[in-house]
Amino acid sequence: MGVGISIFLLALGAILAFAVTGEVSGIDLDIVGFVLMAVGVVGIIISLVLMNQRSNTSHRVVEERRYRDDGTLY
């Protein structure tokens, strides 16, 4: 889940929790909204942690040098 999808879930959850006043039989829209907001926040945190780990990689360059018997490079 990327940052964009997490922000979308966070916004959708906020709309359901705070702006929608309608009722659906058998479903509490406030709870659904809070669950979507929690999933969005967790998704943002996980995405940021994974992006931070990707930026902390190191690379090693291996050079192969071949010498002649007299010590000079090919």
mmJSON file of the N, C-alpha and C atoms, coordinates in Angstrom:
{"data_MODEL":{"atom_site":{
"group_PDB":["ATOM","ATOM","ATOM","ATOM","ATOM","ATOM","ATOM","ATOM","ATOM","ATOM","ATOM","ATOM","ATOM","ATOM","ATOM","ATOM","ATOM","ATOM","ATOM","ATOM","ATOM","ATOM","ATOM","ATOM","ATOM","ATOM","ATOM","ATOM","ATOM","ATOM","ATOM","ATOM","ATOM","ATOM","ATOM","ATOM","ATOM","ATOM","ATOM","ATOM","ATOM","ATOM","ATOM","ATOM","ATOM","ATOM","ATOM","ATOM","ATOM","ATOM","ATOM","ATOM","ATOM","ATOM","ATOM","ATOM","ATOM","ATOM","ATOM","ATOM","ATOM","ATOM","ATOM","ATOM","ATOM","ATOM","ATOM","ATOM","ATOM","ATOM","ATOM","ATOM","ATOM","ATOM","ATOM","ATOM","ATOM","ATOM","ATOM","ATOM","ATOM","ATOM","ATOM","ATOM","ATOM","ATOM","ATOM","ATOM","ATOM","ATOM","ATOM","ATOM","ATOM","ATOM","ATOM","ATOM","ATOM","ATOM","ATOM","ATOM","ATOM","ATOM","ATOM","ATOM","ATOM","ATOM","ATOM","ATOM","ATOM","ATOM","ATOM","ATOM","ATOM","ATOM","ATOM","ATOM","ATOM","ATOM","ATOM","ATOM","ATOM","ATOM","ATOM","ATOM","ATOM","ATOM","ATOM","ATOM","ATOM","ATOM","ATOM","ATOM","ATOM","ATOM","ATOM","ATOM","ATOM","ATOM","ATOM","ATOM","ATOM","ATOM","ATOM","ATOM","ATOM","ATOM","ATOM","ATOM","ATOM","ATOM","ATOM","ATOM","ATOM","ATOM","ATOM","ATOM","ATOM","ATOM","ATOM","ATOM","ATOM","ATOM","ATOM","ATOM","ATOM","ATOM","ATOM","ATOM","ATOM","ATOM","ATOM","ATOM","ATOM","ATOM","ATOM","ATOM","ATOM","ATOM","ATOM","ATOM","ATOM","ATOM","ATOM","ATOM","ATOM","ATOM","ATOM","ATOM","ATOM","ATOM","ATOM","ATOM","ATOM","ATOM","ATOM","ATOM","ATOM","ATOM","ATOM","ATOM","ATOM","ATOM","ATOM","ATOM","ATOM","ATOM","ATOM","ATOM","ATOM","ATOM","ATOM","ATOM","ATOM","ATOM","ATOM","ATOM","ATOM","ATOM","ATOM","ATOM","ATOM","ATOM"],
"id":[1,2,3,4,5,6,7,8,9,10,11,12,13,14,15,16,17,18,19,20,21,22,23,24,25,26,27,28,29,30,31,32,33,34,35,36,37,38,39,40,41,42,43,44,45,46,47,48,49,50,51,52,53,54,55,56,57,58,59,60,61,62,63,64,65,66,67,68,69,70,71,72,73,74,75,76,77,78,79,80,81,82,83,84,85,86,87,88,89,90,91,92,93,94,95,96,97,98,99,100,101,102,103,104,105,106,107,108,109,110,111,112,113,114,115,116,117,118,119,120,121,122,123,124,125,126,127,128,129,130,131,132,133,134,135,136,137,138,139,140,141,142,143,144,145,146,147,148,149,150,151,152,153,154,155,156,157,158,159,160,161,162,163,164,165,166,167,168,169,170,171,172,173,174,175,176,177,178,179,180,181,182,183,184,185,186,187,188,189,190,191,192,193,194,195,196,197,198,199,200,201,202,203,204,205,206,207,208,209,210,211,212,213,214,215,216,217,218,219,220,221,222],
"type_symbol":["N","C","C","N","C","C","N","C","C","N","C","C","N","C","C","N","C","C","N","C","C","N","C","C","N","C","C","N","C","C","N","C","C","N","C","C","N","C","C","N","C","C","N","C","C","N","C","C","N","C","C","N","C","C","N","C","C","N","C","C","N","C","C","N","C","C","N","C","C","N","C","C","N","C","C","N","C","C","N","C","C","N","C","C","N","C","C","N","C","C","N","C","C","N","C","C","N","C","C","N","C","C","N","C","C","N","C","C","N","C","C","N","C","C","N","C","C","N","C","C","N","C","C","N","C","C","N","C","C","N","C","C","N","C","C","N","C","C","N","C","C","N","C","C","N","C","C","N","C","C","N","C","C","N","C","C","N","C","C","N","C","C","N","C","C","N","C","C","N","C","C","N","C","C","N","C","C","N","C","C","N","C","C","N","C","C","N","C","C","N","C","C","N","C","C","N","C","C","N","C","C","N","C","C","N","C","C","N","C","C","N","C","C","N","C","C","N","C","C","N","C","C"],
"label_atom_id":["N","CA","C","N","CA","C","N","CA","C","N","CA","C","N","CA","C","N","CA","C","N","CA","C","N","CA","C","N","CA","C","N","CA","C","N","CA","C","N","CA","C","N","CA","C","N","CA","C","N","CA","C","N","CA","C","N","CA","C","N","CA","C","N","CA","C","N","CA","C","N","CA","C","N","CA","C","N","CA","C","N","CA","C","N","CA","C","N","CA","C","N","CA","C","N","CA","C","N","CA","C","N","CA","C","N","CA","C","N","CA","C","N","CA","C","N","CA","C","N","CA","C","N","CA","C","N","CA","C","N","CA","C","N","CA","C","N","CA","C","N","CA","C","N","CA","C","N","CA","C","N","CA","C","N","CA","C","N","CA","C","N","CA","C","N","CA","C","N","CA","C","N","CA","C","N","CA","C","N","CA","C","N","CA","C","N","CA","C","N","CA","C","N","CA","C","N","CA","C","N","CA","C","N","CA","C","N","CA","C","N","CA","C","N","CA","C","N","CA","C","N","CA","C","N","CA","C","N","CA","C","N","CA","C","N","CA","C","N","CA","C","N","CA","C","N","CA","C","N","CA","C","N","CA","C","N","CA","C"],
"label_alt_id":[null,null,null,null,null,null,null,null,null,null,null,null,null,null,null,null,null,null,null,null,null,null,null,null,null,null,null,null,null,null,null,null,null,null,null,null,null,null,null,null,null,null,null,null,null,null,null,null,null,null,null,null,null,null,null,null,null,null,null,null,null,null,null,null,null,null,null,null,null,null,null,null,null,null,null,null,null,null,null,null,null,null,null,null,null,null,null,null,null,null,null,null,null,null,null,null,null,null,null,null,null,null,null,null,null,null,null,null,null,null,null,null,null,null,null,null,null,null,null,null,null,null,null,null,null,null,null,null,null,null,null,null,null,null,null,null,null,null,null,null,null,null,null,null,null,null,null,null,null,null,null,null,null,null,null,null,null,null,null,null,null,null,null,null,null,null,null,null,null,null,null,null,null,null,null,null,null,null,null,null,null,null,null,null,null,null,null,null,null,null,null,null,null,null,null,null,null,null,null,null,null,null,null,null,null,null,null,null,null,null,null,null,null,null,null,null,null,null,null,null,null,null],
"label_comp_id":["MET","MET","MET","GLY","GLY","GLY","VAL","VAL","VAL","GLY","GLY","GLY","ILE","ILE","ILE","SER","SER","SER","ILE","ILE","ILE","PHE","PHE","PHE","LEU","LEU","LEU","LEU","LEU","LEU","ALA","ALA","ALA","LEU","LEU","LEU","GLY","GLY","GLY","ALA","ALA","ALA","ILE","ILE","ILE","LEU","LEU","LEU","ALA","ALA","ALA","PHE","PHE","PHE","ALA","ALA","ALA","VAL","VAL","VAL","THR","THR","THR","GLY","GLY","GLY","GLU","GLU","GLU","VAL","VAL","VAL","SER","SER","SER","GLY","GLY","GLY","ILE","ILE","ILE","ASP","ASP","ASP","LEU","LEU","LEU","ASP","ASP","ASP","ILE","ILE","ILE","VAL","VAL","VAL","GLY","GLY","GLY","PHE","PHE","PHE","VAL","VAL","VAL","LEU","LEU","LEU","MET","MET","MET","ALA","ALA","ALA","VAL","VAL","VAL","GLY","GLY","GLY","VAL","VAL","VAL","VAL","VAL","VAL","GLY","GLY","GLY","ILE","ILE","ILE","ILE","ILE","ILE","ILE","ILE","ILE","SER","SER","SER","LEU","LEU","LEU","VAL","VAL","VAL","LEU","LEU","LEU","MET","MET","MET","ASN","ASN","ASN","GLN","GLN","GLN","ARG","ARG","ARG","SER","SER","SER","ASN","ASN","ASN","THR","THR","THR","SER","SER","SER","HIS","HIS","HIS","ARG","ARG","ARG","VAL","VAL","VAL","VAL","VAL","VAL","GLU","GLU","GLU","GLU","GLU","GLU","ARG","ARG","ARG","ARG","ARG","ARG","TYR","TYR","TYR","ARG","ARG","ARG","ASP","ASP","ASP","ASP","ASP","ASP","GLY","GLY","GLY","THR","THR","THR","LEU","LEU","LEU","TYR","TYR","TYR"],
"label_asym_id":["A","A","A","A","A","A","A","A","A","A","A","A","A","A","A","A","A","A","A","A","A","A","A","A","A","A","A","A","A","A","A","A","A","A","A","A","A","A","A","A","A","A","A","A","A","A","A","A","A","A","A","A","A","A","A","A","A","A","A","A","A","A","A","A","A","A","A","A","A","A","A","A","A","A","A","A","A","A","A","A","A","A","A","A","A","A","A","A","A","A","A","A","A","A","A","A","A","A","A","A","A","A","A","A","A","A","A","A","A","A","A","A","A","A","A","A","A","A","A","A","A","A","A","A","A","A","A","A","A","A","A","A","A","A","A","A","A","A","A","A","A","A","A","A","A","A","A","A","A","A","A","A","A","A","A","A","A","A","A","A","A","A","A","A","A","A","A","A","A","A","A","A","A","A","A","A","A","A","A","A","A","A","A","A","A","A","A","A","A","A","A","A","A","A","A","A","A","A","A","A","A","A","A","A","A","A","A","A","A","A","A","A","A","A","A","A","A","A","A","A","A","A"],
"label_entity_id":["1","1","1","1","1","1","1","1","1","1","1","1","1","1","1","1","1","1","1","1","1","1","1","1","1","1","1","1","1","1","1","1","1","1","1","1","1","1","1","1","1","1","1","1","1","1","1","1","1","1","1","1","1","1","1","1","1","1","1","1","1","1","1","1","1","1","1","1","1","1","1","1","1","1","1","1","1","1","1","1","1","1","1","1","1","1","1","1","1","1","1","1","1","1","1","1","1","1","1","1","1","1","1","1","1","1","1","1","1","1","1","1","1","1","1","1","1","1","1","1","1","1","1","1","1","1","1","1","1","1","1","1","1","1","1","1","1","1","1","1","1","1","1","1","1","1","1","1","1","1","1","1","1","1","1","1","1","1","1","1","1","1","1","1","1","1","1","1","1","1","1","1","1","1","1","1","1","1","1","1","1","1","1","1","1","1","1","1","1","1","1","1","1","1","1","1","1","1","1","1","1","1","1","1","1","1","1","1","1","1","1","1","1","1","1","1","1","1","1","1","1","1"],
"label_seq_id":[1,1,1,2,2,2,3,3,3,4,4,4,5,5,5,6,6,6,7,7,7,8,8,8,9,9,9,10,10,10,11,11,11,12,12,12,13,13,13,14,14,14,15,15,15,16,16,16,17,17,17,18,18,18,19,19,19,20,20,20,21,21,21,22,22,22,23,23,23,24,24,24,25,25,25,26,26,26,27,27,27,28,28,28,29,29,29,30,30,30,31,31,31,32,32,32,33,33,33,34,34,34,35,35,35,36,36,36,37,37,37,38,38,38,39,39,39,40,40,40,41,41,41,42,42,42,43,43,43,44,44,44,45,45,45,46,46,46,47,47,47,48,48,48,49,49,49,50,50,50,51,51,51,52,52,52,53,53,53,54,54,54,55,55,55,56,56,56,57,57,57,58,58,58,59,59,59,60,60,60,61,61,61,62,62,62,63,63,63,64,64,64,65,65,65,66,66,66,67,67,67,68,68,68,69,69,69,70,70,70,71,71,71,72,72,72,73,73,73,74,74,74],
"pdbx_PDB_ins_code":[null,null,null,null,null,null,null,null,null,null,null,null,null,null,null,null,null,null,null,null,null,null,null,null,null,null,null,null,null,null,null,null,null,null,null,null,null,null,null,null,null,null,null,null,null,null,null,null,null,null,null,null,null,null,null,null,null,null,null,null,null,null,null,null,null,null,null,null,null,null,null,null,null,null,null,null,null,null,null,null,null,null,null,null,null,null,null,null,null,null,null,null,null,null,null,null,null,null,null,null,null,null,null,null,null,null,null,null,null,null,null,null,null,null,null,null,null,null,null,null,null,null,null,null,null,null,null,null,null,null,null,null,null,null,null,null,null,null,null,null,null,null,null,null,null,null,null,null,null,null,null,null,null,null,null,null,null,null,null,null,null,null,null,null,null,null,null,null,null,null,null,null,null,null,null,null,null,null,null,null,null,null,null,null,null,null,null,null,null,null,null,null,null,null,null,null,null,null,null,null,null,null,null,null,null,null,null,null,null,null,null,null,null,null,null,null,null,null,null,null,null,null],
"Cartn_x":[0.848,0.0,0.898,0.667,1.481,0.955,1.701,1.326,0.022,-0.154,-1.359,-2.624,-2.568,-3.73,-4.004,-2.961,-3.138,-3.802,-3.388,-4.021,-5.476,-5.752,-7.131,-7.985,-7.48,-8.23,-8.439,-7.438,-7.549,-8.636,-8.656,-9.666,-11.059,-11.175,-12.469,-13.014,-12.132,-12.543,-13.004,-12.308,-12.715,-14.071,-14.299,-15.605,-16.701,-16.474,-17.492,-17.713,-16.654,-16.778,-17.383,-17.052,-17.434,-18.466,-18.567,-19.424,-20.724,-20.739,-21.937,-22.866,-24.114,-25.082,-26.126,-26.051,-27.01,-26.763,-27.722,-27.605,-27.812,-27.055,-27.198,-27.572,-28.538,-29.009,-27.903,-27.538,-26.564,-25.117,-24.855,-23.473,-23.397,-22.431,-22.192,-21.125,-21.523,-20.6,-19.486,-19.754,-18.702,-17.558,-17.9,-16.874,-16.112,-16.818,-16.153,-15.187,-15.612,-14.74,-13.488,-13.65,-12.486,-11.546,-12.103,-11.256,-10.479,-11.133,-10.432,-9.339,-9.617,-8.578,-7.392,-7.651,-6.559,-5.732,-6.411,-5.68,-4.851,-5.384,-4.631,-3.383,-3.509,-2.354,-1.295,-1.72,-0.768,-0.096,-0.848,-0.272,0.753,0.491,1.46,2.73,2.599,3.779,4.605,3.955,4.682,5.36,4.665,5.248,6.476,6.401,7.542,8.723,8.453,9.539,10.219,9.428,10.011,10.794,10.3,11.044,12.362,12.357,13.574,14.6,14.153,15.084,15.679,14.883,15.39,16.473,16.379,17.353,18.659,18.694,19.895,20.712,20.637,21.42,22.797,23.752,25.106,25.49,26.362,26.793,28.309,28.789,30.222,30.658,31.732,32.294,33.506,33.526,34.637,35.405,36.67,37.522,38.506,38.671,39.62,40.818,41.97,43.194,44.087,44.591,45.487,46.879,47.844,49.235,50.052,50.99,51.966,53.018,53.847,54.903,55.856,55.982,56.911,56.237,54.957,54.294,53.48,53.436,52.651,51.235,50.328,48.937,48.81,47.838,47.551,47.049],
"Cartn_y":[-1.159,0.0,1.228,2.111,3.295,4.44,5.528,6.707,7.285,7.278,7.841,7.104,5.786,4.991,5.184,5.304,5.512,6.859,7.887,9.199,9.15,8.426,8.276,7.589,6.507,5.806,6.687,7.472,8.386,9.423,10.002,11.002,10.377,9.21,8.54,8.196,7.738,7.432,8.675,9.785,11.029,11.5,11.355,11.734,10.86,9.558,8.672,8.928,9.216,9.368,10.715,11.78,13.108,13.817,13.484,14.258,13.556,12.25,11.521,11.364,11.805,11.683,10.611,9.99,8.945,7.672,6.781,5.513,4.364,3.303,2.088,0.98,0.195,-0.88,-1.907,-2.11,-3.126,-2.667,-1.439,-0.941,0.411,0.558,1.842,2.577,3.617,4.33,5.041,5.435,6.062,5.082,3.866,2.847,2.509,2.373,2.094,3.222,4.457,5.602,5.585,5.278,5.228,4.081,2.961,1.839,2.217,2.872,3.297,4.321,5.223,6.187,5.486,4.491,3.754,2.995,2.368,1.648,2.626,3.803,4.818,5.283,5.511,5.949,4.852,3.617,2.494,2.333,2.49,2.395,3.472,4.698,5.785,5.482,5.024,4.721,3.608,2.547,1.435,1.895,2.696,3.185,4.043,4.912,5.781,4.977,3.971,3.134,2.382,1.826,1.091,2.009,3.227,4.181,4.576,4.714,5.071,3.945,2.694,1.571,1.496,1.81,1.772,2.808,3.953,5.012,4.776,3.826,3.568,2.397,2.137,1.043,1.535,0.646,0.997,0.109,0.627,-0.104,-0.238,-1.357,-1.614,-1.756,-1.075,-1.169,-2.09,-3.072,-4.015,-3.776,-3.482,-3.283,-4.445,-4.933,-6.009,-5.435,-5.6,-5.103,-6.294,-6.308,-7.391,-6.806,-7.459,-7.01,-8.025,-7.504,-8.378,-8.803,-9.704,-10.173,-9.074,-8.025,-6.952,-5.869,-6.051,-5.117,-4.027,-4.003,-2.981,-3.505,-2.565,-2.941,-3.361,-4.214,-4.612,-3.425],
"Cartn_z":[0.0,0.0,0.0,-0.959,-1.064,-0.218,-0.255,0.51,-0.023,-1.345,-1.94,-1.534,-1.554,-1.152,0.342,1.134,2.57,2.856,2.137,2.317,1.87,0.777,0.318,1.379,1.97,3.013,4.234,4.565,5.7,5.444,4.247,3.906,3.837,3.234,3.137,4.528,5.401,6.773,7.52,7.312,7.971,7.465,6.179,5.626,6.227,6.283,6.846,8.334,9.057,10.511,10.906,10.172,10.631,9.758,8.482,7.588,7.213,7.213,6.794,7.988,7.791,8.879,8.6,7.432,7.087,7.878,7.791,8.5,7.524,7.747,6.962,7.93,7.556,8.416,8.66,9.904,10.274,10.231,9.797,9.703,10.396,11.286,11.93,11.121,10.402,9.509,10.273,11.512,12.315,12.576,12.945,13.221,11.945,10.824,9.548,9.214,9.459,9.21,10.066,11.35,12.242,11.873,11.453,11.025,9.77,8.808,7.592,7.902,8.842,9.236,9.887,10.724,11.37,10.335,9.381,8.321,7.499,7.225,6.48,7.215,8.511,9.308,9.364,9.593,9.625,8.265,7.181,5.846,5.576,6.016,5.844,6.62,7.849,8.669,8.024,7.58,6.952,5.662,4.861,3.61,3.872,4.86,5.169,5.71,6.524,7.04,5.899,4.986,3.865,2.936,2.713,1.879,2.541,3.863,4.571,4.486,4.551,4.445,3.051,2.018,0.65,0.41,1.092,0.86,1.614,2.521,3.31,2.765,1.487,0.927,0.54,0.552,0.134,-1.042,-1.86,-3.047,-3.019,-3.466,-3.486,-4.938,-5.28,-6.621,-6.547,-7.413,-7.452,-8.743,-8.591,-9.753,-9.847,-11.029,-11.244,-11.981,-11.416,-12.036,-12.345,-13.544,-13.94,-14.195,-13.622,-13.743,-14.525,-15.256,-15.91,-14.897,-15.305,-14.406,-13.99,-14.836,-14.47,-13.616,-13.26,-12.353,-13.035,-14.36,-15.054,-15.33,-15.489,-15.793,-17.23,-17.53,-18.905,-19.674],
"occupancy":[1.0,1.0,1.0,1.0,1.0,1.0,1.0,1.0,1.0,1.0,1.0,1.0,1.0,1.0,1.0,1.0,1.0,1.0,1.0,1.0,1.0,1.0,1.0,1.0,1.0,1.0,1.0,1.0,1.0,1.0,1.0,1.0,1.0,1.0,1.0,1.0,1.0,1.0,1.0,1.0,1.0,1.0,1.0,1.0,1.0,1.0,1.0,1.0,1.0,1.0,1.0,1.0,1.0,1.0,1.0,1.0,1.0,1.0,1.0,1.0,1.0,1.0,1.0,1.0,1.0,1.0,1.0,1.0,1.0,1.0,1.0,1.0,1.0,1.0,1.0,1.0,1.0,1.0,1.0,1.0,1.0,1.0,1.0,1.0,1.0,1.0,1.0,1.0,1.0,1.0,1.0,1.0,1.0,1.0,1.0,1.0,1.0,1.0,1.0,1.0,1.0,1.0,1.0,1.0,1.0,1.0,1.0,1.0,1.0,1.0,1.0,1.0,1.0,1.0,1.0,1.0,1.0,1.0,1.0,1.0,1.0,1.0,1.0,1.0,1.0,1.0,1.0,1.0,1.0,1.0,1.0,1.0,1.0,1.0,1.0,1.0,1.0,1.0,1.0,1.0,1.0,1.0,1.0,1.0,1.0,1.0,1.0,1.0,1.0,1.0,1.0,1.0,1.0,1.0,1.0,1.0,1.0,1.0,1.0,1.0,1.0,1.0,1.0,1.0,1.0,1.0,1.0,1.0,1.0,1.0,1.0,1.0,1.0,1.0,1.0,1.0,1.0,1.0,1.0,1.0,1.0,1.0,1.0,1.0,1.0,1.0,1.0,1.0,1.0,1.0,1.0,1.0,1.0,1.0,1.0,1.0,1.0,1.0,1.0,1.0,1.0,1.0,1.0,1.0,1.0,1.0,1.0,1.0,1.0,1.0,1.0,1.0,1.0,1.0,1.0,1.0,1.0,1.0,1.0,1.0,1.0,1.0],
"B_iso_or_equiv":[0.0,0.0,0.0,0.0,0.0,0.0,0.0,0.0,0.0,0.0,0.0,0.0,0.0,0.0,0.0,0.0,0.0,0.0,0.0,0.0,0.0,0.0,0.0,0.0,0.0,0.0,0.0,0.0,0.0,0.0,0.0,0.0,0.0,0.0,0.0,0.0,0.0,0.0,0.0,0.0,0.0,0.0,0.0,0.0,0.0,0.0,0.0,0.0,0.0,0.0,0.0,0.0,0.0,0.0,0.0,0.0,0.0,0.0,0.0,0.0,0.0,0.0,0.0,0.0,0.0,0.0,0.0,0.0,0.0,0.0,0.0,0.0,0.0,0.0,0.0,0.0,0.0,0.0,0.0,0.0,0.0,0.0,0.0,0.0,0.0,0.0,0.0,0.0,0.0,0.0,0.0,0.0,0.0,0.0,0.0,0.0,0.0,0.0,0.0,0.0,0.0,0.0,0.0,0.0,0.0,0.0,0.0,0.0,0.0,0.0,0.0,0.0,0.0,0.0,0.0,0.0,0.0,0.0,0.0,0.0,0.0,0.0,0.0,0.0,0.0,0.0,0.0,0.0,0.0,0.0,0.0,0.0,0.0,0.0,0.0,0.0,0.0,0.0,0.0,0.0,0.0,0.0,0.0,0.0,0.0,0.0,0.0,0.0,0.0,0.0,0.0,0.0,0.0,0.0,0.0,0.0,0.0,0.0,0.0,0.0,0.0,0.0,0.0,0.0,0.0,0.0,0.0,0.0,0.0,0.0,0.0,0.0,0.0,0.0,0.0,0.0,0.0,0.0,0.0,0.0,0.0,0.0,0.0,0.0,0.0,0.0,0.0,0.0,0.0,0.0,0.0,0.0,0.0,0.0,0.0,0.0,0.0,0.0,0.0,0.0,0.0,0.0,0.0,0.0,0.0,0.0,0.0,0.0,0.0,0.0,0.0,0.0,0.0,0.0,0.0,0.0,0.0,0.0,0.0,0.0,0.0,0.0],
"pdbx_formal_charge":[null,null,null,null,null,null,null,null,null,null,null,null,null,null,null,null,null,null,null,null,null,null,null,null,null,null,null,null,null,null,null,null,null,null,null,null,null,null,null,null,null,null,null,null,null,null,null,null,null,null,null,null,null,null,null,null,null,null,null,null,null,null,null,null,null,null,null,null,null,null,null,null,null,null,null,null,null,null,null,null,null,null,null,null,null,null,null,null,null,null,null,null,null,null,null,null,null,null,null,null,null,null,null,null,null,null,null,null,null,null,null,null,null,null,null,null,null,null,null,null,null,null,null,null,null,null,null,null,null,null,null,null,null,null,null,null,null,null,null,null,null,null,null,null,null,null,null,null,null,null,null,null,null,null,null,null,null,null,null,null,null,null,null,null,null,null,null,null,null,null,null,null,null,null,null,null,null,null,null,null,null,null,null,null,null,null,null,null,null,null,null,null,null,null,null,null,null,null,null,null,null,null,null,null,null,null,null,null,null,null,null,null,null,null,null,null,null,null,null,null,null,null],
"auth_seq_id":[1,1,1,2,2,2,3,3,3,4,4,4,5,5,5,6,6,6,7,7,7,8,8,8,9,9,9,10,10,10,11,11,11,12,12,12,13,13,13,14,14,14,15,15,15,16,16,16,17,17,17,18,18,18,19,19,19,20,20,20,21,21,21,22,22,22,23,23,23,24,24,24,25,25,25,26,26,26,27,27,27,28,28,28,29,29,29,30,30,30,31,31,31,32,32,32,33,33,33,34,34,34,35,35,35,36,36,36,37,37,37,38,38,38,39,39,39,40,40,40,41,41,41,42,42,42,43,43,43,44,44,44,45,45,45,46,46,46,47,47,47,48,48,48,49,49,49,50,50,50,51,51,51,52,52,52,53,53,53,54,54,54,55,55,55,56,56,56,57,57,57,58,58,58,59,59,59,60,60,60,61,61,61,62,62,62,63,63,63,64,64,64,65,65,65,66,66,66,67,67,67,68,68,68,69,69,69,70,70,70,71,71,71,72,72,72,73,73,73,74,74,74],
"auth_comp_id":["MET","MET","MET","GLY","GLY","GLY","VAL","VAL","VAL","GLY","GLY","GLY","ILE","ILE","ILE","SER","SER","SER","ILE","ILE","ILE","PHE","PHE","PHE","LEU","LEU","LEU","LEU","LEU","LEU","ALA","ALA","ALA","LEU","LEU","LEU","GLY","GLY","GLY","ALA","ALA","ALA","ILE","ILE","ILE","LEU","LEU","LEU","ALA","ALA","ALA","PHE","PHE","PHE","ALA","ALA","ALA","VAL","VAL","VAL","THR","THR","THR","GLY","GLY","GLY","GLU","GLU","GLU","VAL","VAL","VAL","SER","SER","SER","GLY","GLY","GLY","ILE","ILE","ILE","ASP","ASP","ASP","LEU","LEU","LEU","ASP","ASP","ASP","ILE","ILE","ILE","VAL","VAL","VAL","GLY","GLY","GLY","PHE","PHE","PHE","VAL","VAL","VAL","LEU","LEU","LEU","MET","MET","MET","ALA","ALA","ALA","VAL","VAL","VAL","GLY","GLY","GLY","VAL","VAL","VAL","VAL","VAL","VAL","GLY","GLY","GLY","ILE","ILE","ILE","ILE","ILE","ILE","ILE","ILE","ILE","SER","SER","SER","LEU","LEU","LEU","VAL","VAL","VAL","LEU","LEU","LEU","MET","MET","MET","ASN","ASN","ASN","GLN","GLN","GLN","ARG","ARG","ARG","SER","SER","SER","ASN","ASN","ASN","THR","THR","THR","SER","SER","SER","HIS","HIS","HIS","ARG","ARG","ARG","VAL","VAL","VAL","VAL","VAL","VAL","GLU","GLU","GLU","GLU","GLU","GLU","ARG","ARG","ARG","ARG","ARG","ARG","TYR","TYR","TYR","ARG","ARG","ARG","ASP","ASP","ASP","ASP","ASP","ASP","GLY","GLY","GLY","THR","THR","THR","LEU","LEU","LEU","TYR","TYR","TYR"],
"auth_asym_id":["A","A","A","A","A","A","A","A","A","A","A","A","A","A","A","A","A","A","A","A","A","A","A","A","A","A","A","A","A","A","A","A","A","A","A","A","A","A","A","A","A","A","A","A","A","A","A","A","A","A","A","A","A","A","A","A","A","A","A","A","A","A","A","A","A","A","A","A","A","A","A","A","A","A","A","A","A","A","A","A","A","A","A","A","A","A","A","A","A","A","A","A","A","A","A","A","A","A","A","A","A","A","A","A","A","A","A","A","A","A","A","A","A","A","A","A","A","A","A","A","A","A","A","A","A","A","A","A","A","A","A","A","A","A","A","A","A","A","A","A","A","A","A","A","A","A","A","A","A","A","A","A","A","A","A","A","A","A","A","A","A","A","A","A","A","A","A","A","A","A","A","A","A","A","A","A","A","A","A","A","A","A","A","A","A","A","A","A","A","A","A","A","A","A","A","A","A","A","A","A","A","A","A","A","A","A","A","A","A","A","A","A","A","A","A","A","A","A","A","A","A","A"],
"auth_atom_id":["N","CA","C","N","CA","C","N","CA","C","N","CA","C","N","CA","C","N","CA","C","N","CA","C","N","CA","C","N","CA","C","N","CA","C","N","CA","C","N","CA","C","N","CA","C","N","CA","C","N","CA","C","N","CA","C","N","CA","C","N","CA","C","N","CA","C","N","CA","C","N","CA","C","N","CA","C","N","CA","C","N","CA","C","N","CA","C","N","CA","C","N","CA","C","N","CA","C","N","CA","C","N","CA","C","N","CA","C","N","CA","C","N","CA","C","N","CA","C","N","CA","C","N","CA","C","N","CA","C","N","CA","C","N","CA","C","N","CA","C","N","CA","C","N","CA","C","N","CA","C","N","CA","C","N","CA","C","N","CA","C","N","CA","C","N","CA","C","N","CA","C","N","CA","C","N","CA","C","N","CA","C","N","CA","C","N","CA","C","N","CA","C","N","CA","C","N","CA","C","N","CA","C","N","CA","C","N","CA","C","N","CA","C","N","CA","C","N","CA","C","N","CA","C","N","CA","C","N","CA","C","N","CA","C","N","CA","C","N","CA","C","N","CA","C","N","CA","C","N","CA","C","N","CA","C","N","CA","C"],
"pdbx_PDB_model_num":[1,1,1,1,1,1,1,1,1,1,1,1,1,1,1,1,1,1,1,1,1,1,1,1,1,1,1,1,1,1,1,1,1,1,1,1,1,1,1,1,1,1,1,1,1,1,1,1,1,1,1,1,1,1,1,1,1,1,1,1,1,1,1,1,1,1,1,1,1,1,1,1,1,1,1,1,1,1,1,1,1,1,1,1,1,1,1,1,1,1,1,1,1,1,1,1,1,1,1,1,1,1,1,1,1,1,1,1,1,1,1,1,1,1,1,1,1,1,1,1,1,1,1,1,1,1,1,1,1,1,1,1,1,1,1,1,1,1,1,1,1,1,1,1,1,1,1,1,1,1,1,1,1,1,1,1,1,1,1,1,1,1,1,1,1,1,1,1,1,1,1,1,1,1,1,1,1,1,1,1,1,1,1,1,1,1,1,1,1,1,1,1,1,1,1,1,1,1,1,1,1,1,1,1,1,1,1,1,1,1,1,1,1,1,1,1,1,1,1,1,1,1]
}}}
